[in-house]
Amino acid sequence: MKKIKKNTENYYIDFLRFIFSFIILFYHSWLFTGNFGNGLFNAGYYGVDFYFIVTGYLMMNSISKKKEGKDTLKSTFQYIYNKIKRLFPSLIVCFLVGIIFAYGRNVLDIRLLLSNRIIGELLQLGIFGYDMTINVSWWYISAMLFVLMFLYPLAKKYKGKYIYYICPLILFITLGLIRKLDININDPLCWTFIFRNGFYKALIFIILGNISFELSKKIQKQKFNKKQKIIITIVETLIYLLLILSMHFDYFGSILMALLFTINIAITFSNQSLTSNLFKSSFWTKLGKFGFYIYLTHMSIRVYLSRHNHYRYRIMLLYFCLISIVVSAFCYFIVEVLFIKLKEKYHRNNC
C-alpha cells in the first residue's frame, strides 16, 4: 500500500497575490475622481513591491535547486526562457483583449497595430522608453525580466558571495543613484538617466527578495513550539494588515514598508507560521493566477472607462471592478483551461 504524501505546500503567498492585485486596481481607480489622492489605496503602488520581493525570493529558490558547476549562461537563458514561456500565453491573450478596450473601433487599423507604440509594448520594451498605452502597468513585466537577466547569472556564479557582498553593494549603489538623481521609483513610467524609474524599483525590491530568501532559510532552521508559532502567526497577520492599511492611509514611509515586506515574506515562505496549515489547497494558486489576470487587464479597462466617466467615483469604481473581474475570468478561462487542455491533448497525441 502506497503512502499518501503529505502536502507541505504553502499557498498563502498566492492568496496575497490576489489581495494585492485588487489593491493595485483600487489604487489606479484614482483617475475617476479627477485628482490623484482622492481615491482608495492612494499608496497602492507599494503592492508592486510585494510582487518584486516574491520574484526575488523565487529566483534564489530556483538557483538553490540547481546543481553546482552548471553552465551559468545556459542556466540563465533557460531560467528566463521558462519564465517567458509561462507568461507568453497570458500576455498575448490579455494584450489582444487590451487592444479592444483601449482602441475600440480603431482596433482593425493596420497602421495602428504595426506602430512602434504597439510593437514596443508587445515586446515588453516599455522599460527602455517605448510608450505604453494599452496596459500601462505592464512596465512591471519588462522591468522584472530585465533585472532577472542581470541578477540571476551573478547569483548563480557567485552563490557564496552574492547575498553578503554583491547584493548590498548593488543596493547601496542603486540607492545612492536614486538619491543623487532624485528618482521617484513610485512613478515608474518617468524617464531618468537611461531607464524608466520602474527599473530602479525592480532592482531594489528583487534584491530585497533575494535577501528575504536567505532570511527565510534561517527562520526555517529554528525550532518553534506551538505557542511560539501562534505568536509568529499573529505578528505575520498584523504586519500584513498594517501594510494594507498603510497603502490607504500612508502610515509608513518607503523604507519601513520595504523592511516589513521583506521580513514578512520571509516568515510566510518559511512555513513556520500557522498560515502554512490554513492555505494548503491548490485553490489558492488558481486565485493567485486570477489576481495576475486582473493586474494584466485592468489598465486597458481603465482607459475604456475613462472615456465614459459620467458617474460618481464609487459607481465608476464598481464598474471598474466588475468589468475587470469578468474580463479576467474570460482570459483565465482561455489560457488556464482551453489552452492548457489543448496543450495536454497535443502532448498525448505526440507521445
C-alpha positions as CSV (number, residue, x, y, z in Angstrom):
1,M,0.0,0.0,0.0
2,K,1.5,3.3,-1.1
3,K,1.9,6.1,1.4
4,I,0.0,9.3,0.7
5,K,2.4,12.2,0.5
6,K,1.6,14.9,3.0
7,N,1.0,18.3,1.3
8,T,3.7,20.6,2.6
9,E,3.0,23.5,0.1
10,N,2.0,26.8,1.5
11,Y,-0.3,28.8,-0.8
12,Y,-0.7,31.8,1.4
13,I,1.6,33.8,-1.0
14,D,-0.9,33.1,-3.8
15,F,-3.8,34.4,-1.7
16,L,-1.7,37.5,-1.0
17,R,-1.1,37.9,-4.8
18,F,-4.8,38.1,-5.2
19,I,-5.3,40.6,-2.4
20,F,-2.5,42.9,-3.7
21,S,-3.7,42.8,-7.3
22,F,-7.0,44.2,-6.1
23,I,-5.2,46.9,-4.1
24,I,-3.3,47.9,-7.2
25,L,-6.6,48.1,-9.1
26,F,-8.1,50.3,-6.4
27,Y,-5.1,52.5,-6.5
28,H,-5.4,53.0,-10.2
29,S,-9.1,54.0,-9.8
30,W,-8.0,57.5,-8.7
31,L,-8.4,58.6,-12.3
32,F,-12.2,58.5,-11.9
33,T,-12.0,61.1,-9.1
34,G,-10.3,63.6,-11.4
35,N,-7.4,64.2,-8.9
36,F,-4.7,61.9,-7.5
37,G,-5.2,61.3,-3.8
38,N,-9.0,61.2,-3.8
39,G,-9.4,57.5,-4.4
40,L,-8.9,54.3,-2.4
41,F,-5.5,53.0,-1.5
42,N,-3.6,56.0,-2.8
43,A,-0.3,54.4,-1.8
44,G,-1.3,51.2,-3.5
45,Y,1.9,51.3,-5.6
46,Y,3.5,49.5,-2.7
47,G,1.6,46.4,-3.9
48,V,4.1,46.1,-6.7
49,D,6.9,45.9,-4.2
50,F,5.3,42.7,-2.8
51,Y,5.4,41.1,-6.3
52,F,9.1,42.1,-6.9
53,I,10.2,40.7,-3.5
54,V,8.4,37.4,-4.2
55,T,10.1,37.3,-7.6
56,G,13.5,37.8,-5.9
57,Y,12.8,35.1,-3.4
58,L,11.7,32.6,-6.1
59,M,14.8,33.5,-8.2
60,M,17.1,32.4,-5.3
61,N,14.9,29.4,-4.6
62,S,15.4,28.3,-8.2
63,I,19.2,28.8,-8.0
64,S,19.3,26.8,-4.7
65,K,17.9,23.8,-6.6
66,K,20.4,23.9,-9.4
67,K,23.4,21.6,-9.4
68,E,26.8,23.2,-8.7
69,G,29.0,23.8,-11.7
70,K,26.2,24.0,-14.3
71,D,27.0,26.5,-17.1
72,T,25.9,30.0,-15.9
73,L,25.0,31.4,-19.3
74,K,23.0,28.3,-20.3
75,S,21.2,28.2,-16.9
76,T,20.3,31.9,-17.1
77,F,19.0,31.5,-20.6
78,Q,16.9,28.5,-19.5
79,Y,15.5,30.4,-16.5
80,I,14.5,33.5,-18.5
81,Y,13.1,31.3,-21.3
82,N,11.0,29.3,-18.9
83,K,9.6,32.4,-17.3
84,I,8.7,34.0,-20.7
85,K,7.3,30.7,-21.9
86,R,5.0,30.6,-18.8
87,L,4.0,34.2,-19.2
88,F,3.6,34.3,-23.0
89,P,0.0,32.8,-23.4
90,S,-1.4,35.1,-20.7
91,L,0.4,38.2,-22.1
92,I,-0.9,37.5,-25.7
93,V,-4.5,37.0,-24.7
94,C,-4.6,39.9,-22.3
95,F,-2.8,42.1,-24.9
96,L,-5.4,41.3,-27.6
97,V,-8.2,42.0,-25.1
98,G,-6.5,45.2,-24.0
99,I,-6.3,46.5,-27.6
100,I,-10.0,46.1,-28.0
101,F,-10.7,48.1,-24.8
102,A,-8.1,50.7,-25.5
103,Y,-8.7,51.4,-29.1
104,G,-12.3,50.3,-29.7
105,R,-13.3,50.8,-33.4
106,N,-9.7,51.6,-34.4
107,V,-8.7,48.1,-33.5
108,L,-8.6,47.0,-37.1
109,D,-6.4,49.8,-38.2
110,I,-3.3,48.0,-39.6
111,R,-1.1,51.2,-39.3
112,L,-2.0,51.3,-35.6
113,L,-1.3,47.7,-35.0
114,L,2.1,48.0,-36.6
115,S,3.1,51.2,-34.9
116,N,6.2,51.4,-32.7
117,R,4.0,52.0,-29.7
118,I,2.1,48.7,-30.1
119,I,5.1,46.6,-31.1
120,G,7.2,48.1,-28.3
121,E,4.6,47.3,-25.7
122,L,4.0,43.8,-27.1
123,L,7.8,43.1,-26.9
124,Q,8.0,44.4,-23.4
125,L,10.3,47.3,-24.2
126,G,8.5,49.8,-22.1
127,I,11.3,50.0,-19.5
128,F,13.6,51.3,-22.3
129,G,11.3,54.3,-23.1
130,Y,8.7,52.9,-25.5
131,D,5.2,54.4,-24.9
132,M,2.7,52.1,-23.2
133,T,-0.9,53.0,-23.8
134,I,-2.8,49.7,-23.6
135,N,-1.7,48.0,-20.4
136,V,0.5,50.7,-18.7
137,S,1.0,48.5,-15.7
138,W,3.0,46.0,-17.8
139,W,6.1,48.1,-17.1
140,Y,6.4,45.6,-14.2
141,I,6.9,42.7,-16.6
142,S,9.6,44.3,-18.7
143,A,11.4,45.6,-15.6
144,M,11.3,42.2,-13.9
145,L,12.6,40.3,-16.9
146,F,15.5,42.7,-17.5
147,V,16.6,42.8,-13.8
148,L,16.5,39.0,-13.6
149,M,18.7,38.8,-16.7
150,F,21.2,40.9,-14.8
151,L,20.9,39.4,-11.3
152,Y,20.4,35.7,-12.0
153,P,23.8,35.0,-13.5
154,L,25.5,36.9,-10.7
155,A,23.7,34.9,-8.0
156,K,24.3,31.7,-9.9
157,K,28.0,32.2,-10.4
158,Y,28.8,33.7,-7.0
159,K,26.5,31.8,-4.8
160,G,28.5,32.2,-1.6
161,K,29.4,35.9,-2.0
162,Y,26.2,37.1,-3.7
163,I,23.9,37.6,-0.7
164,Y,26.5,39.0,1.7
165,Y,28.6,41.1,-0.6
166,I,27.2,41.6,-4.1
167,C,23.6,42.3,-3.1
168,P,24.5,45.0,-0.5
169,L,26.9,46.6,-3.0
170,I,24.3,46.8,-5.8
171,L,21.7,48.0,-3.4
172,F,24.0,50.7,-2.0
173,I,24.9,52.0,-5.5
174,T,21.3,52.0,-6.7
175,L,20.0,53.9,-3.6
176,G,22.9,56.4,-4.0
177,L,22.0,56.9,-7.7
178,I,18.3,57.4,-6.7
179,R,19.2,60.0,-4.1
180,K,21.7,61.8,-6.3
181,L,19.3,62.0,-9.3
182,D,16.2,62.4,-7.2
183,I,14.5,59.4,-8.8
184,N,10.9,58.8,-7.7
185,I,10.7,55.0,-8.0
186,N,6.9,55.1,-7.2
187,D,6.4,56.9,-10.5
188,P,7.7,54.0,-12.7
189,L,6.9,55.5,-16.1
190,C,9.1,58.6,-15.8
191,W,12.5,58.5,-17.5
192,T,15.7,59.1,-15.5
193,F,19.2,58.6,-16.7
194,I,19.0,55.6,-19.1
195,F,15.9,53.8,-17.8
196,R,12.3,54.4,-16.7
197,N,12.1,54.7,-12.9
198,G,10.4,51.3,-12.8
199,F,13.8,49.6,-13.5
200,Y,15.4,51.1,-10.3
201,K,12.3,50.0,-8.3
202,A,12.5,46.4,-9.7
203,L,16.3,46.2,-9.0
204,I,15.9,47.3,-5.3
205,F,13.0,45.1,-4.5
206,I,14.1,41.9,-6.3
207,I,17.4,42.2,-4.4
208,L,15.3,42.6,-1.2
209,G,13.6,39.4,-2.3
210,N,17.0,37.7,-2.6
211,I,17.7,38.8,1.0
212,S,14.3,37.6,2.1
213,F,15.2,34.1,0.8
214,E,18.3,34.0,2.9
215,L,16.4,35.2,6.0
216,S,13.6,32.6,5.4
217,K,16.2,29.8,5.3
218,K,17.5,31.0,8.8
219,I,13.9,31.1,10.1
220,Q,13.2,27.6,8.8
221,K,16.2,26.2,10.8
222,Q,14.6,27.4,14.1
223,K,12.5,25.0,16.2
224,F,9.4,26.7,17.4
225,N,6.8,25.2,19.7
226,K,3.1,25.7,19.2
227,K,2.8,28.8,21.3
228,Q,5.7,30.4,19.5
229,K,4.1,29.6,16.2
230,I,0.8,31.2,17.3
231,I,2.8,34.4,18.2
232,I,4.6,34.3,14.8
233,T,1.2,33.9,13.0
234,I,-0.3,36.8,14.9
235,V,2.7,39.0,14.1
236,E,2.7,38.0,10.5
237,T,-1.0,38.7,10.1
238,L,-0.8,42.1,11.9
239,I,2.1,43.2,9.8
240,Y,0.2,42.3,6.5
241,L,-2.9,44.2,7.8
242,L,-0.7,47.2,8.7
243,L,0.9,47.1,5.3
244,I,-2.5,47.1,3.6
245,L,-3.9,49.9,5.8
246,S,-0.7,51.9,5.1
247,M,-1.4,51.6,1.4
248,H,-4.6,53.6,2.0
249,F,-3.7,55.8,4.9
250,D,0.0,56.0,4.1
251,Y,1.2,55.4,7.7
252,F,4.7,54.3,6.9
253,G,7.4,55.6,4.6
254,S,9.0,53.6,1.7
255,I,11.9,52.3,3.8
256,L,9.7,50.9,6.6
257,M,7.3,49.4,4.1
258,A,10.2,47.7,2.3
259,L,11.6,46.3,5.5
260,L,8.3,45.0,6.7
261,F,7.5,43.3,3.4
262,T,11.0,41.7,3.3
263,I,10.7,40.2,6.8
264,N,7.1,39.1,6.5
265,I,7.5,37.4,3.1
266,A,10.5,35.5,4.7
267,I,8.2,34.4,7.5
268,T,5.4,33.3,5.1
269,F,7.8,31.3,2.9
270,S,9.5,29.7,6.0
271,N,6.2,27.8,6.8
272,Q,6.8,28.5,10.5
273,S,3.5,30.3,10.9
274,L,0.2,28.6,11.1
275,T,-0.9,30.1,7.8
276,S,1.1,27.3,6.2
277,N,-1.6,24.9,7.6
278,L,-4.5,27.1,6.6
279,F,-3.6,27.6,3.0
280,K,-2.8,24.1,1.7
281,S,-5.4,23.9,-1.1
282,S,-4.3,24.4,-4.7
283,F,-7.5,26.6,-5.0
284,W,-5.3,29.5,-3.7
285,T,-2.9,29.0,-6.6
286,K,-5.8,29.4,-9.0
287,L,-7.0,32.5,-7.1
288,G,-3.4,34.0,-7.2
289,K,-3.3,33.4,-11.0
290,F,-6.7,35.1,-11.4
291,G,-5.3,38.0,-9.5
292,F,-2.5,38.2,-12.0
293,Y,-5.0,38.4,-14.9
294,I,-6.7,41.3,-13.0
295,Y,-3.3,43.0,-12.9
296,L,-2.7,42.3,-16.7
297,T,-6.1,43.6,-17.9
298,H,-7.3,46.3,-15.6
299,M,-5.4,49.3,-17.0
300,S,-6.9,48.8,-20.5
301,I,-10.3,48.7,-19.0
302,R,-9.5,51.9,-17.1
303,V,-8.6,53.5,-20.5
304,Y,-12.0,52.5,-21.8
305,L,-14.0,53.6,-18.7
306,S,-12.1,57.0,-18.7
307,R,-13.9,57.8,-21.9
308,H,-17.3,57.2,-20.2
309,N,-16.6,58.8,-16.8
310,H,-20.1,60.3,-16.3
311,Y,-20.8,59.0,-12.8
312,R,-19.7,59.5,-9.3
313,Y,-16.4,57.8,-8.2
314,R,-17.9,54.9,-6.3
315,I,-20.2,54.0,-9.3
316,M,-17.2,54.1,-11.6
317,L,-15.1,52.0,-9.2
318,L,-17.9,49.4,-9.1
319,Y,-17.9,49.3,-12.9
320,F,-14.1,49.1,-12.9
321,C,-14.1,46.1,-10.5
322,L,-16.9,44.2,-12.2
323,I,-15.6,44.6,-15.7
324,S,-12.1,43.7,-14.6
325,I,-13.4,40.6,-12.9
326,V,-15.4,39.5,-15.9
327,V,-12.6,40.2,-18.4
328,S,-10.0,38.5,-16.2
329,A,-12.3,35.4,-15.8
330,F,-12.5,35.3,-19.6
331,C,-8.8,35.5,-20.1
332,Y,-8.2,33.0,-17.3
333,F,-10.6,30.5,-19.0
334,I,-8.9,30.9,-22.4
335,V,-5.4,30.4,-21.1
336,E,-5.7,28.3,-18.0
337,V,-8.5,26.0,-19.2
338,L,-8.7,25.9,-23.0
339,F,-5.0,26.5,-23.8
340,I,-3.8,24.1,-21.2
341,K,-6.2,21.3,-22.3
342,L,-5.2,21.8,-25.9
343,K,-1.5,21.6,-24.9
344,E,-2.1,18.4,-22.9
345,K,-4.0,16.9,-25.8
346,Y,-1.2,17.7,-28.2
347,H,1.4,16.2,-25.9
348,R,-0.7,13.0,-25.5
349,N,-1.1,12.7,-29.3
350,N,2.6,13.2,-30.0
351,C,4.0,10.9,-27.3
